[in-house]
Amino acid sequence: MSGELELQDRRIILGLSGGIACYKAAELARELVRAGASVQVVMTEAATQFITPVTMQALSGHAVVTSQWDAREPNNMAHINLSREADAILVAPASADFMAQLAQGRADELLALLCLARPAERCALLLAPAMNREMWAHPATQRNVAQARADGATVLGPAAGDQACGEIGNGRMLEALELRDELVAFFQPKRLAGRSVLVTAGPTFEAIDPVRGVTNHSSGKMGFAFARAAAEAGAQVTLVAGPVHLATPRHVCRIDVTSARQMHDAVLPLAPRHDIFVATAAVADWRPASAGEQKLKKDGSGRAPSLELVENPDILAAVARLPVQQRPWCVGFAAESHDLVRHAREKLQRKGIPLIVGNLGPATFGRDDNQLVLVDARGETELPAASKIALARQLVQVIAERWEPHPR
Ligand code: C5P
Protein backbone atom coordinates (compact mmCIF):
# COMPACT_ATOMS: atom_id res chain seq x y z
CA MET A 1 0.00 0.00 0.00
CA SER A 2 1.00 3.66 0.34
CA GLY A 3 1.94 3.59 -3.35
CA GLU A 4 0.75 7.10 -4.17
CA LEU A 5 3.55 9.60 -4.88
CA GLU A 6 3.06 13.03 -3.37
CA LEU A 7 4.38 15.00 -6.36
CA GLN A 8 3.13 12.67 -9.09
CA ASP A 9 2.88 14.47 -12.45
CA ARG A 10 4.07 17.80 -11.01
CA ARG A 11 6.46 19.62 -13.33
CA ILE A 12 8.99 21.55 -11.32
CA ILE A 13 11.75 23.88 -12.43
CA LEU A 14 14.44 23.65 -9.77
CA GLY A 15 16.47 26.85 -10.01
CA LEU A 16 19.88 27.17 -8.38
CA SER A 17 21.51 30.52 -7.77
CA GLY A 18 25.00 30.87 -6.30
CA GLY A 19 25.62 29.75 -2.71
CA ILE A 20 27.13 26.99 -0.60
CA ALA A 21 23.61 25.63 -0.07
CA CYS A 22 23.78 24.36 -3.68
CA TYR A 23 25.05 21.13 -2.12
CA LYS A 24 21.57 20.63 -0.62
CA ALA A 25 19.97 21.14 -4.03
CA ALA A 26 21.46 17.82 -5.18
CA GLU A 27 19.54 15.93 -2.50
CA LEU A 28 16.48 18.08 -3.12
CA ALA A 29 16.47 17.14 -6.83
CA ARG A 30 16.64 13.50 -5.81
CA GLU A 31 13.79 13.81 -3.31
CA LEU A 32 11.55 15.63 -5.80
CA VAL A 33 12.15 12.95 -8.42
CA ARG A 34 11.51 10.26 -5.81
CA ALA A 35 8.22 11.94 -4.94
CA GLY A 36 7.14 11.60 -8.59
CA ALA A 37 7.93 15.10 -9.91
CA SER A 38 9.50 15.80 -13.26
CA VAL A 39 12.42 18.10 -12.44
CA GLN A 40 14.09 20.50 -14.87
CA VAL A 41 17.15 22.11 -13.34
CA VAL A 42 18.12 25.64 -14.32
CA MET A 43 21.36 27.06 -12.89
CA THR A 44 22.85 30.54 -12.82
CA GLU A 45 26.50 30.90 -13.75
CA ALA A 46 27.33 31.48 -10.07
CA ALA A 47 25.57 28.23 -9.09
CA THR A 48 27.85 26.28 -11.44
CA GLN A 49 30.80 27.45 -9.30
CA PHE A 50 29.33 25.52 -6.35
CA ILE A 51 27.99 22.32 -7.95
CA THR A 52 28.31 20.96 -11.47
CA PRO A 53 25.49 20.66 -13.99
CA VAL A 54 26.69 17.06 -14.45
CA THR A 55 25.60 16.17 -10.92
CA MET A 56 22.28 17.95 -11.31
CA GLN A 57 21.62 16.34 -14.69
CA ALA A 58 22.32 12.87 -13.32
CA LEU A 59 19.99 13.39 -10.35
CA SER A 60 17.16 15.08 -12.24
CA GLY A 61 17.37 12.92 -15.34
CA HIS A 62 17.25 15.98 -17.63
CA ALA A 63 19.95 18.11 -19.27
CA VAL A 64 20.51 21.22 -17.15
CA VAL A 65 19.88 24.61 -18.73
CA THR A 66 22.22 27.42 -17.76
CA SER A 67 21.95 30.02 -20.52
CA GLN A 68 19.25 31.89 -22.34
CA TRP A 69 21.40 31.50 -25.44
CA ASP A 70 21.19 27.71 -25.26
CA ALA A 71 20.79 26.81 -28.94
CA ARG A 72 19.30 23.37 -28.19
CA GLU A 73 15.81 24.90 -28.04
CA PRO A 74 14.48 24.90 -31.64
CA ASN A 75 12.88 28.35 -31.23
CA ASN A 76 15.73 29.60 -29.00
CA MET A 77 13.24 30.69 -26.35
CA ALA A 78 14.13 28.59 -23.33
CA HIS A 79 12.55 31.15 -20.99
CA ILE A 80 9.15 30.85 -22.64
CA ASN A 81 9.21 27.11 -23.31
CA LEU A 82 10.34 26.10 -19.82
CA SER A 83 8.01 28.37 -17.87
CA ARG A 84 4.96 27.39 -19.96
CA GLU A 85 5.52 23.72 -19.14
CA ALA A 86 6.05 24.09 -15.37
CA ASP A 87 3.65 23.98 -12.41
CA ALA A 88 6.16 25.76 -10.19
CA ILE A 89 9.63 27.26 -10.12
CA LEU A 90 11.45 26.49 -6.88
CA VAL A 91 14.64 28.51 -6.48
CA ALA A 92 16.82 26.73 -3.93
CA PRO A 93 19.13 28.27 -2.99
CA ALA A 94 17.86 31.78 -3.63
CA SER A 95 20.84 34.07 -3.01
CA ALA A 96 20.63 37.69 -1.84
CA ASP A 97 21.72 38.79 -5.28
CA PHE A 98 19.10 36.64 -6.98
CA MET A 99 16.32 38.15 -4.88
CA ALA A 100 17.62 41.63 -5.64
CA GLN A 101 17.29 40.76 -9.33
CA LEU A 102 13.75 39.48 -8.78
CA ALA A 103 12.72 42.57 -6.82
CA GLN A 104 13.85 44.75 -9.71
CA GLY A 105 12.34 42.53 -12.40
CA ARG A 106 15.74 42.03 -14.01
CA ALA A 107 16.38 39.43 -16.67
CA ASP A 108 20.16 39.31 -17.07
CA GLU A 109 20.30 35.55 -16.54
CA LEU A 110 18.03 32.74 -17.67
CA LEU A 111 16.74 31.90 -14.17
CA ALA A 112 15.64 35.48 -13.40
CA LEU A 113 14.26 35.79 -16.91
CA LEU A 114 12.23 32.61 -16.40
CA CYS A 115 10.74 33.98 -13.17
CA LEU A 116 9.77 37.18 -14.98
CA ALA A 117 8.35 35.41 -18.03
CA ARG A 118 6.33 32.77 -16.14
CA PRO A 119 2.54 32.90 -16.37
CA ALA A 120 2.07 33.72 -12.67
CA GLU A 121 -1.49 32.37 -12.45
CA ARG A 122 -0.46 28.82 -13.34
CA CYS A 123 3.24 28.65 -12.53
CA ALA A 124 4.00 29.43 -8.88
CA LEU A 125 7.32 30.86 -7.71
CA LEU A 126 8.82 29.55 -4.46
CA LEU A 127 12.06 30.87 -3.01
CA ALA A 128 14.32 29.13 -0.48
CA PRO A 129 16.72 31.85 0.66
CA ALA A 130 20.23 30.87 1.75
CA MET A 131 22.86 33.32 2.89
CA ASN A 132 24.97 34.61 5.75
CA ARG A 133 22.88 36.00 8.62
CA GLU A 134 24.13 39.57 8.14
CA MET A 135 23.20 39.43 4.47
CA TRP A 136 19.75 38.08 5.38
CA ALA A 137 19.21 40.71 8.07
CA HIS A 138 20.37 43.58 5.81
CA PRO A 139 17.54 46.04 5.13
CA ALA A 140 18.19 45.78 1.38
CA THR A 141 17.63 41.99 1.46
CA GLN A 142 14.55 42.34 3.66
CA ARG A 143 13.20 44.96 1.25
CA ASN A 144 13.84 42.68 -1.72
CA VAL A 145 12.23 39.66 -0.04
CA ALA A 146 9.18 41.75 0.89
CA GLN A 147 8.96 42.95 -2.73
CA ALA A 148 9.27 39.40 -4.08
CA ARG A 149 6.47 38.35 -1.72
CA ALA A 150 4.32 41.28 -2.73
CA ASP A 151 4.88 40.25 -6.36
CA GLY A 152 3.47 36.80 -5.59
CA ALA A 153 6.45 34.67 -4.54
CA THR A 154 6.18 32.24 -1.63
CA VAL A 155 9.22 32.35 0.64
CA LEU A 156 10.23 29.10 2.38
CA GLY A 157 12.39 29.63 5.45
CA PRO A 158 15.20 30.44 5.96
CA ALA A 159 16.02 28.51 9.13
CA ALA A 160 18.29 29.43 11.99
CA GLY A 161 21.40 27.38 12.73
CA ASP A 162 25.08 26.80 11.93
CA GLN A 163 26.23 28.53 8.77
CA ALA A 164 29.00 27.60 6.34
CA CYS A 165 30.83 30.81 7.36
CA GLY A 166 31.08 29.51 10.94
CA GLU A 167 28.55 31.97 12.30
CA ILE A 168 25.23 31.00 13.81
CA GLY A 169 22.03 32.75 12.82
CA ASN A 170 19.10 33.11 10.49
CA GLY A 171 19.77 32.48 6.81
CA ARG A 172 20.30 28.73 6.45
CA MET A 173 18.40 27.12 3.62
CA LEU A 174 15.77 24.60 4.72
CA GLU A 175 16.83 20.98 4.40
CA ALA A 176 15.95 18.99 1.28
CA LEU A 177 13.16 17.01 2.97
CA GLU A 178 11.69 20.15 4.50
CA LEU A 179 11.62 21.82 1.08
CA ARG A 180 10.01 18.74 -0.45
CA ASP A 181 7.31 18.82 2.25
CA GLU A 182 6.80 22.55 1.70
CA LEU A 183 6.29 21.94 -2.01
CA VAL A 184 3.87 19.07 -1.36
CA ALA A 185 1.95 21.31 1.07
CA PHE A 186 1.93 24.18 -1.43
CA PHE A 187 -0.07 22.08 -3.89
CA GLN A 188 -2.73 20.99 -1.36
CA PRO A 189 -6.06 22.82 -1.56
CA LYS A 190 -6.40 25.31 1.32
CA ARG A 191 -9.67 23.83 2.58
CA LEU A 192 -9.09 24.82 6.20
CA ALA A 193 -7.62 28.29 5.63
CA GLY A 194 -8.48 30.55 8.54
CA ARG A 195 -9.50 27.62 10.77
CA SER A 196 -7.80 26.41 13.93
CA VAL A 197 -7.55 22.70 14.65
CA LEU A 198 -6.63 20.94 17.88
CA VAL A 199 -5.41 17.34 17.57
CA THR A 200 -4.53 14.71 20.18
CA ALA A 201 -2.24 11.87 19.11
CA GLY A 202 -0.33 8.86 20.35
CA PRO A 203 -0.77 6.71 23.43
CA THR A 204 -0.69 7.89 27.01
CA PHE A 205 1.59 6.42 29.66
CA GLU A 206 0.17 5.86 33.13
CA ALA A 207 2.88 5.44 35.74
CA ILE A 208 2.84 2.48 38.14
CA ASP A 209 6.09 3.62 39.74
CA PRO A 210 9.05 5.71 38.49
CA VAL A 211 10.16 3.01 36.02
CA ARG A 212 7.03 1.15 34.95
CA GLY A 213 3.71 2.08 33.48
CA VAL A 214 0.57 1.13 31.58
CA THR A 215 0.43 2.14 27.90
CA ASN A 216 -0.67 0.81 24.51
CA HIS A 217 0.57 0.18 20.97
CA SER A 218 -0.58 3.46 19.40
CA SER A 219 2.31 4.95 17.36
CA GLY A 220 0.75 8.39 16.90
CA LYS A 221 1.22 8.15 13.13
CA MET A 222 -2.45 8.69 12.21
CA GLY A 223 -2.72 11.75 14.47
CA PHE A 224 0.54 13.24 13.24
CA ALA A 225 -0.56 12.61 9.65
CA PHE A 226 -3.83 14.40 10.37
CA ALA A 227 -2.02 17.34 11.98
CA ARG A 228 0.22 17.57 8.90
CA ALA A 229 -2.73 17.36 6.49
CA ALA A 230 -4.63 20.05 8.41
CA ALA A 231 -1.59 22.36 8.35
CA GLU A 232 -1.14 21.71 4.62
CA ALA A 233 -4.79 22.69 4.17
CA GLY A 234 -4.03 26.08 5.72
CA ALA A 235 -5.24 25.50 9.29
CA GLN A 236 -3.43 26.72 12.34
CA VAL A 237 -2.76 23.42 14.15
CA THR A 238 -2.02 22.56 17.77
CA LEU A 239 -0.97 18.97 18.38
CA VAL A 240 -1.07 17.53 21.89
CA ALA A 241 1.09 14.41 21.69
CA GLY A 242 1.55 11.51 24.05
CA PRO A 243 4.97 9.83 24.27
CA VAL A 244 5.94 9.08 20.65
CA HIS A 245 9.12 9.37 18.62
CA LEU A 246 7.81 11.22 15.60
CA ALA A 247 9.00 14.44 13.99
CA THR A 248 6.67 17.41 14.40
CA PRO A 249 5.00 18.23 11.07
CA ARG A 250 6.00 21.62 9.70
CA HIS A 251 4.08 24.65 10.97
CA VAL A 252 2.39 22.60 13.70
CA CYS A 253 2.57 23.76 17.31
CA ARG A 254 3.28 20.67 19.45
CA ILE A 255 2.72 20.15 23.16
CA ASP A 256 4.16 16.94 24.63
CA VAL A 257 2.40 15.18 27.48
CA THR A 258 2.72 11.78 29.12
CA SER A 259 -0.44 10.79 30.99
CA ALA A 260 -4.14 11.04 30.21
CA ARG A 261 -4.61 13.61 32.97
CA GLN A 262 -1.82 15.77 31.52
CA MET A 263 -3.42 15.45 28.08
CA HIS A 264 -6.78 16.43 29.57
CA ASP A 265 -5.26 19.43 31.35
CA ALA A 266 -3.49 20.57 28.17
CA VAL A 267 -6.53 20.13 25.91
CA LEU A 268 -9.37 21.60 27.98
CA PRO A 269 -8.12 25.21 28.15
CA LEU A 270 -7.10 25.11 24.47
CA ALA A 271 -10.35 23.64 23.13
CA PRO A 272 -12.47 26.84 23.27
CA ARG A 273 -9.82 28.62 21.18
CA HIS A 274 -10.07 26.11 18.32
CA ASP A 275 -12.74 25.58 15.65
CA ILE A 276 -12.23 21.84 15.28
CA PHE A 277 -11.05 19.13 17.72
CA VAL A 278 -9.82 15.80 16.36
CA ALA A 279 -9.14 13.22 19.06
CA THR A 280 -6.94 10.54 17.52
CA ALA A 281 -5.08 9.73 20.75
CA ALA A 282 -5.41 6.25 22.21
CA VAL A 283 -5.94 7.54 25.73
CA ALA A 284 -5.52 4.91 28.44
CA ASP A 285 -8.94 4.22 29.95
CA TRP A 286 -7.48 3.51 33.39
CA ARG A 287 -4.47 4.47 35.45
CA PRO A 288 -3.01 2.96 38.61
CA ALA A 289 -4.88 4.42 41.57
CA SER A 290 -1.65 5.63 43.10
CA ALA A 291 1.78 5.68 41.46
CA GLY A 292 4.53 4.59 43.86
CA GLU A 293 7.25 7.18 44.42
CA GLN A 294 9.82 4.41 44.56
CA LYS A 295 10.26 1.36 42.36
CA LEU A 296 8.10 -1.53 43.57
CA LYS A 297 10.40 -4.37 44.66
CA LYS A 298 9.83 -8.10 44.76
CA ASP A 299 9.49 -9.13 48.39
CA GLY A 300 10.52 -12.77 47.87
CA SER A 301 7.05 -14.10 48.76
CA GLY A 302 6.27 -15.04 45.14
CA ARG A 303 3.14 -12.83 45.25
CA ALA A 304 2.64 -9.99 42.78
CA PRO A 305 1.44 -6.66 44.17
CA SER A 306 -2.17 -5.94 43.30
CA LEU A 307 -2.69 -3.06 40.96
CA GLU A 308 -5.78 -0.99 41.62
CA LEU A 309 -6.94 0.98 38.59
CA VAL A 310 -9.14 4.06 38.41
CA GLU A 311 -10.78 5.54 35.33
CA ASN A 312 -9.13 8.39 33.46
CA PRO A 313 -11.06 11.50 32.41
CA ASP A 314 -12.62 11.19 28.96
CA ILE A 315 -11.03 14.13 27.14
CA LEU A 316 -13.22 14.00 24.05
CA ALA A 317 -16.43 13.71 26.06
CA ALA A 318 -15.32 16.63 28.25
CA VAL A 319 -14.67 18.82 25.20
CA ALA A 320 -17.98 17.74 23.65
CA ARG A 321 -19.74 18.83 26.86
CA LEU A 322 -18.31 22.36 26.82
CA PRO A 323 -20.95 25.10 26.53
CA VAL A 324 -21.91 25.49 22.91
CA GLN A 325 -20.13 28.85 22.45
CA GLN A 326 -16.87 27.30 23.65
CA ARG A 327 -17.17 23.93 21.95
CA PRO A 328 -15.12 23.09 18.87
CA TRP A 329 -16.58 20.76 16.24
CA CYS A 330 -15.51 17.35 17.57
CA VAL A 331 -14.23 14.30 15.69
CA GLY A 332 -13.49 11.09 17.60
CA PHE A 333 -11.57 7.99 16.61
CA ALA A 334 -12.58 4.43 17.45
CA ALA A 335 -9.82 1.83 17.35
CA GLU A 336 -11.57 -1.52 17.59
CA SER A 337 -10.62 -5.13 17.13
CA HIS A 338 -14.08 -6.22 15.86
CA ASP A 339 -17.62 -4.95 15.06
CA LEU A 340 -16.09 -1.64 14.03
CA VAL A 341 -19.19 0.16 12.76
CA ARG A 342 -21.40 -0.91 15.68
CA HIS A 343 -18.83 0.22 18.26
CA ALA A 344 -18.15 3.44 16.37
CA ARG A 345 -21.85 4.31 16.25
CA GLU A 346 -22.21 3.63 19.97
CA LYS A 347 -19.32 6.03 20.64
CA LEU A 348 -20.80 8.68 18.40
CA GLN A 349 -23.93 8.66 20.54
CA ARG A 350 -22.25 8.17 23.93
CA LYS A 351 -19.88 11.09 23.38
CA GLY A 352 -22.42 13.31 21.63
CA ILE A 353 -20.16 14.23 18.72
CA PRO A 354 -20.97 14.79 15.02
CA LEU A 355 -18.37 12.45 13.46
CA ILE A 356 -16.40 9.39 14.47
CA VAL A 357 -13.68 7.67 12.46
CA GLY A 358 -13.35 3.93 12.92
CA ASN A 359 -10.26 1.85 12.28
CA LEU A 360 -9.11 -1.62 13.23
CA GLY A 361 -6.50 -0.99 15.92
CA PRO A 362 -4.42 -4.16 15.79
CA ALA A 363 -4.30 -3.99 11.96
CA THR A 364 -2.93 -0.45 11.86
CA PHE A 365 -0.91 0.24 15.02
CA GLY A 366 2.60 1.33 14.02
CA ARG A 367 1.96 1.02 10.28
CA ASP A 368 2.12 3.72 7.62
CA ASP A 369 -1.18 2.70 6.06
CA ASN A 370 -4.69 2.30 7.34
CA GLN A 371 -8.30 2.09 6.23
CA LEU A 372 -11.09 4.11 7.76
CA VAL A 373 -14.85 4.14 8.07
CA LEU A 374 -16.49 7.47 8.82
CA VAL A 375 -19.66 7.20 10.89
CA ASP A 376 -22.08 10.06 11.39
CA ALA A 377 -25.82 10.69 11.56
CA ARG A 378 -26.15 10.20 7.78
CA GLY A 379 -24.52 6.76 7.64
CA GLU A 380 -21.15 5.25 6.93
CA THR A 381 -18.46 6.19 4.41
CA GLU A 382 -15.53 3.90 3.80
CA LEU A 383 -12.11 5.29 2.96
CA PRO A 384 -10.28 2.33 1.42
CA ALA A 385 -6.73 1.31 2.34
CA ALA A 386 -4.14 4.01 1.65
CA SER A 387 -1.22 5.69 3.38
CA LYS A 388 -2.09 7.50 6.60
CA ILE A 389 -1.23 10.86 5.06
CA ALA A 390 -3.47 10.18 2.04
CA LEU A 391 -6.32 9.18 4.37
CA ALA A 392 -5.66 12.22 6.55
CA ARG A 393 -6.02 14.49 3.51
CA GLN A 394 -9.34 12.82 2.63
CA LEU A 395 -10.50 13.29 6.20
CA VAL A 396 -9.55 16.97 6.03
CA GLN A 397 -11.75 17.28 2.96
CA VAL A 398 -14.70 15.59 4.69
CA ILE A 399 -14.29 17.73 7.81
CA ALA A 400 -13.99 20.92 5.76
CA GLU A 401 -17.27 20.03 4.01
CA ARG A 402 -19.21 19.00 7.12
CA TRP A 403 -17.82 21.36 9.74
CA GLU A 404 -20.32 23.89 10.99
CA PRO A 405 -19.29 26.67 13.32
CA HIS A 406 -21.08 26.77 16.63
CA PRO A 407 -22.58 30.14 17.45
CA ARG A 408 -19.92 31.96 19.50
O1 C5P B 1 -13.78 6.14 24.92
P1 C5P B 1 -13.21 5.40 23.76
O2 C5P B 1 -11.78 5.02 23.95
O3 C5P B 1 -14.04 4.23 23.40
O4 C5P B 1 -13.30 6.41 22.50
C1 C5P B 1 -12.25 6.74 21.68
C2 C5P B 1 -12.25 8.21 21.35
O5 C5P B 1 -12.30 8.97 22.55
C3 C5P B 1 -10.97 8.65 20.69
O6 C5P B 1 -11.26 9.75 19.86
C4 C5P B 1 -10.09 9.05 21.86
O7 C5P B 1 -9.08 9.98 21.49
C5 C5P B 1 -11.10 9.67 22.80
N1 C5P B 1 -10.78 9.48 24.22
C6 C5P B 1 -10.45 10.56 25.00
N2 C5P B 1 -10.21 10.39 26.34
C7 C5P B 1 -10.29 9.17 26.92
C8 C5P B 1 -10.63 8.05 26.14
C9 C5P B 1 -10.85 8.24 24.78
O8 C5P B 1 -10.36 11.68 24.47
N3 C5P B 1 -10.04 9.04 28.20
Boltz pocket constraint, residues with backbone or C-beta under 6 A from the ligand:
constraints:
  - pocket:
      binder: B
      contacts: [[A, 200], [A, 260], [A, 279], [A, 280], [A, 281], [A, 282], [A, 283], [A, 284], [A, 285], [A, 312], [A, 313], [A, 314], [A, 315], [A, 316], [A, 317], [A, 331], [A, 332], [A, 333], [A, 334], [A, 335], [A, 347]]
      max_distance: 6.0
